[in-house]
């Protein structure tokens, strides 16, 4: 037994006070942390702080698991925007990857082509989303995650297989994007068939739209008033005292359920692609985000890939897929990267409809959306069927 002394008695009496001070300090730290996180969340900085933490901690503490992504089903793997009719594209691309000779690019082209042929949800392929002149035009892109080369077509007329033409741009030119009639000429020169993309259903839909006064439409600041007239339109004078307010859209865009797909080969190589017929009743010549590298989709085989869908006129201003992949590079999980990309858009456009699906090179995945309930589909490893993930819209109340 330790001999009694005045000093030892004072020391033992002091220990509870030390413990109390430590406990109080811990409580204060915890309270300060909660207040700080609330403030950061209010400024949309939590996900960026998490990314910074995931970047620093492995260096300081060794191997730290920062993953909160959807579990990887294993490779090969295919993941794309939307469920429902889009699942046929997921299945076609995944099953093709079970054949060793099929590349990631092959799988993406096949998957997007499947949706083009099936006219998925009326928003992909021929006979959907007619413009003001009742014509369907197509946007598509495809990207190789190894070379970082992409090929795209925009406002493509009279050719059904838009993603196939985009791949021809990738493989047979040093360009990235061809548009309009010249893209159609290029397609025909490369063996694609020119044909009418209008169907009886799309012609009837356009006729009904015109009979209803061409509502809704994408015109603003014109005479006659585009909210009640079909035109023809001429520009009206803008008021410099109220300039920004006059640039706002009227209502919610129609018809933008794009297919954007990422494929991961069993070897680890990756590719991504997008195909869409754009927004219904668009102004002829309009190009959405689908064929824009970094907006409709993006892939870097060293990091991961992303596919997007939604209001392309807004989304292309933010390059959300490029942003999401760069966030992966800096340590974010796929879900955090998707949420960060969506929040960047929502801060400027609170009503934007958007959906982002992100996958890293291991096959971990996540998604985020705003303005609607977004879904994405994936199949990989030994999965017997495609799974569909429902993603509720972000709670953006703290972002505004």
N, C-alpha and C positions, 0 to 999 in steps of 0.2 A: 504494500500500500504506500502511496506517495505521502510523505510527512506533511502535516498541516503547517501552513504559514500564512501570515497576513497577506502577502503578495498573491499566493495562490487563490485565496478566498476572493480577493479583488478581481483576479483574472476570471474566475468562474462566474462571478456576478456580472462581469463585463460582457460575457459571451452572448447572453440573451439580447442585450442592447445592440450588439453588432448584427445579430441575426435580424432583429427588428428593422435596423437601418437598411440592411440588404434587401429585405422584403419590401420595404417602402420604396427603395430605389427601383426595384423590379416593377412594382406597380406603376410608378411614375413613368418608367420607360415604356411600359405597355400602353398606358394612356396616351403618351406622346406619339407612339407608333400609330395608334388607331386614328388620332387626329390628323397626323401627317398623311396616312393612307387615304383618309376621306378627302383631304385637300388635293392630293394627287389625282384621286379618282375624279374629282370635280373638274380637273384640267386635262383628263384623259391621259395621265402619265403613268398609270399603274403598269400597263403592259410594257411600256418602255423601261420602267424600273426593273420589271421582272427579267426583261431581256438582258439588261446590264448585269443583274445579279447572276444570271446563268452564264454570262461571258466571263465574270470575274471569279466566281467561286471555284470552278475547276482548277484555275491557276493557283488559288490560295490553298484549297483544301484537298485537291486531288480529284478523283472521279466522283462528281456529284450528278445525280439523276434529276434533271429539271423537266422531264417530259410529263405533260398532262394531255398529250394528243390521243386521238382514237387509236387503239392498238393496231399495229400492222398485221394484216392477214397473211403476210408473206408474199414473196414474188413468184411468178409475175403478178402484176396488179394493174387494174384499170379503174379510174375514178373520174366521174364527170358530174356536171350540173344536172339537177332534176332527176326525179324518179318517173313513175308512170310509163308513158310510151318511150321515154328515153332509155329505159332499162334494156330494150332490145339492142341498143347501140353498145351499152356496157358489156352485155353478153357476147356480142359478135366480136368485139375487140379482145376481150379476155380469152375466149376460146381460140382465137387465132394465135395468141401468144403461147399456147400450149405446144404449138409446132415450132421447133427450135429455129427454123429458118425465117420465121416472121420477126421483123424488127419492130422496135417501139414505134417508129414512124409508120410502118405498115399498119400496125394496130390502130393508131389514131386515125389514119386515113380511112380505114375500113369502118371504124366506129362512127365517125362523122358522116361518112357516105351512107351508112345504114339509116341514120336519121334523115338525111336528105331524101333518100328514096321513099322512106315511110312517111315523110312530111310531118315529123314529130310535132304534135300539138299545134300544127298549122304555122309554127313560127320558124321552122327549118325547111329548106328545100322549096321546090316549085309550088306554084298555086297558093301561096300564102302571103299575107301582109302586102296587098297591092298598094302602090303609091297613088298620088293624086290623079295620075293618068291611067290608073287601073292596071299597071304593069308590075310584075314581081321581079325584083332584082336581088342578087345574092352577094353576101360578104363572107369571106372565109380566110383562115390562115392556118399554117402548120409550122411547127418549130422543132428543130433538132437540138436536144439538150447537150450534145457533145460539142458540136461546132458552133452553137449559138446562132446558126443561120435560120432565117425564117423566110417563108414565101406566102404572099397574100394576094387576094383579089378583092376589089371593092366595086360596088354597083355593077356587078357582072350581069350582063344581059344575055338571054337566049341560050344559056348553057346550064344544065341541071347539076352537074357534079362539081360544085364550086371548090370543095376541098381538094379534089383531084387536080383541078387547074392550079390551085395554090401550091400543091406539091411540085407541079411542073415548073412554076416560077422558082421555087427553091432549088430544083435540081438542074434546070436547063437555062438559068440566067444568073447573073451576079446582082440582080436587083432584089428588092424585098417586096414591092407592092406595085401591081398593075391595076388600072381602073377603067370602068366603063366599056365603051365599044372597043377600045384598043385591047382590053383584057379579053373580050370575046373573040377578037381577031386572033390573038395569041392562042387562045384555047383551040379554035378550029385548026390553026396551023399545027397544033400538037396532037391532033387526032380526036378531039372532042366534037360531039355532034351539036350543031346549032338547031334549036327547036323552040317553039313557043312555050313560055313558062306559065301562061295564063290557063286556068281551068274554068269550067262552068261555075263552080262554087266561088272562086275568087272574083270572077266577073260579076256575079250576082251580088256579092258582098260590096263591091265597089259601087255598083249601081244604087244599092240601098243607101249607102253613105252619101252619095250625091243627092239622092232624093230627100234626105234628111238635112239638107243645107250644108253638107260637107262638114259635119260635126262628129267628133272633134277633129281639129287639125293643128298644125304646128306653126301657123302664121302669127306674128305679133307686129304691132305698130304699122298697120297697113290701112289703106282705104280700098274698097269698103271694109267695114268692120268684120274681121275674120271669125268672130264668135257667132255670126249670124248669116254669113254670105260665103258663096263658093268662089267669088272673084270673077274675072281676073283682078289681081291685086297690084297696087303700086304703093311705094313707101310713104308713110306719113312723117311729119316733122316731129322729132323728139324734143321733149322739154328738158333742157340742161339742168333745171332745178330738181328734177325727179328722175334722173337718168337711170340709176340702178334699178329702181322699182319697175321701170318700163321694160326691162330686159327679162323679167320673170316669165316662166311658162304659164300656160293656161291649162289647168287640170293635170291629169295623170296620163302618161304615154300609154299606148296600147301595143300589145304584141311584141314582147321582147324576151321570150323564153329561149334564149340561145343555148345550144349545146357547146360546152367547152370541156375538153377531155384531156387527161394526162395518163400516159401509159408508162409503166416501169417493166422493162424486160427482166428476165431471170438473171441476166448478166449484170444488171444494174443500170444499163443505159436508159435514158428517158426521152420522151417526146411529148408535145402538147399540140392541141389544135382547137379551132372554133369554127362553127358554121351557123349561119342565120340568114333569114330573109328580112331581117330588120324590123322597123316599126311600121305598123299599119298606118296607111294614109300619109306616109312621109312625103315631103317635097321631093320630086324627082331629082336624082343625083345625090341625095343624102347618103352619107356613109356613117355607120355606127362604130362602136368600139370593137366589134368582132374581129376585123382584120388588122387592128392596130397592135403590134407587138408590145407586150407589157400591159395591155389593157384587157383585151378579150381573153388572152391566155399568155403564159410565159413559163419557161422552164430552163433551169440550169442543172445539168446532171450531177454536178458536184454538190448541189444543195437540195433542190426539190422543184416543185412546179405548182402552178395555180391556174384555175379556170374561173371565169366570171360570167355573170348574166345580170340583166337589169336595164336600167335607163342608160343606154350607151352614150347619149349626148352629154350626160353629166359625168359618167364614170371615166370616159377617156381623158377628162381633164385632170385626173388623179393618177393614172396608170396604176390601178390598184394591184394588179398581179405582179408587176415589177416590184412594187413596194412590199408586197407580202413575201416574195422570194428573198428580197434583201433582208427583211426582218428575220426570216429563217437563218440566213447567213450570220446574223448577229446574235443568234441564240434563242429567239422566240420559238415556242411550240407552234405547230400548224394552226391550232385554234386561236392562240393569241395573235398570230400574224394576220389571220383572217379578220379578227375583230378590230385590230389596229387599222387595217386598210379601210374597213367600213366606217369606223369612227371618224377618220380623216375626211370622208365624204359628207357624213351626216353633220359635222360641225358647220359646213358651208351650205349644205342643202338638206335640211332636216327631214324633208318629205321624200327623199330619193328612195326608189325601189332598187335594191341591190342584193346580190348573192355572190359569195366568194367561197370556193372550196380550195384548200391548200393541202399538199402532201409533201412530206420530206423524202429524202432518198431511201429511207428505210421502209417507207410505206405507212408511217404514222400520219394521221389525217385529221382535219378539222374544218369547220365552216362557220360562216357568220353571214347575217343578212340584215336588211332594214326595209321597213315599209310593207313587208309581207312575210309569210312563213315560207322559207326557202327549203328545198330538199336537194340532197345529192346522193348519188348511187356509186357503189364500189364493189368490186369482186377481185379476189386475189388468193394466192396460195392454193389451198385445196378446197376452197369454198364451192359448194354445189349449186349455189344460186346467188344472185346479186342481192346485196343488202341496201336498203334505202334509209338514209338518215334525215330526220326532220329537224330543221334549225329554226327556232322561233326568232322573231326580230329582236335585235338588241334593245335593251332598255337604254335609250339614249337620253333620258331626262337629265342625267348628270353631265352630258356632253354639251348641252346647249346653253 
